[in-house]
Amino acid sequence: MFKLSDFFILLAVAVSFAISGLLWFEGKQMEGLFTAVWVPSILAFGIYFKLSSLLSKREQS
């Protein structure tokens, strides 16, 4: 159920979140906010690809 691609998507989210926090607390608030916007975007793409793969498996069977 949990594939390698899911791991990479969650890793990208975690890295983006960490970089965002790092930038924010270093005083670069605008850069931190810009990077924070990546988190929901990456998750949305991950959900889209996960659903499309599940639907394609369902249609094949």
N, C-alpha and C positions, 0 to 999 in steps of 0.2 A: 504494500500500500504506500509506503514512504520510499520514493525512488531517489536516485542520485540527483536528478534535476530539481526535486523539491529541496534537497539539501543545499544546492547551489543558490537557489532563489532566497532561501532563508539566510544563507551566508551573506549574500549581497545586501539584504535588508539590514542585517546586523552591522555590517561594515558601514553602510550609509548612515545608520543611526549613530554609530560611534563617532564617525567623522563629523557629523552634524553637532553632536554634543561637544566635541573637542573644539570645533570652530567657535561655537557659542560662548564657551567659557574662556576662550582666549581673547574675547572681546570683538570678534568678527561676527556680529549678530546677523548681518545681511547674508553673508556666505553660509552661516549655519542654517538660516531659514531656507535658503535656496536648496541646500543639501537635504534638509528635512523633508522637502516636498518629494524627493525621490522615493522615500519609504513607501507611501501608499501607491505610488506609480508602479514600483517594482512588484508589490503585492498584487495589484490589479492585473498586471501582465501574467504573473504566476498563476493566479486563479483562472484567467482566460485560457492559458495553455493547458492547465490541469483539466478543466471542464471539456475542452475540445478533444483531448486525448481520451477522456472517459466516454464521451459521446461516440467517438469513432470506434472504440472497443465494443460499445453496446450495439452499434449498427452492424458490426461484423458477425456478431453471434446470433 
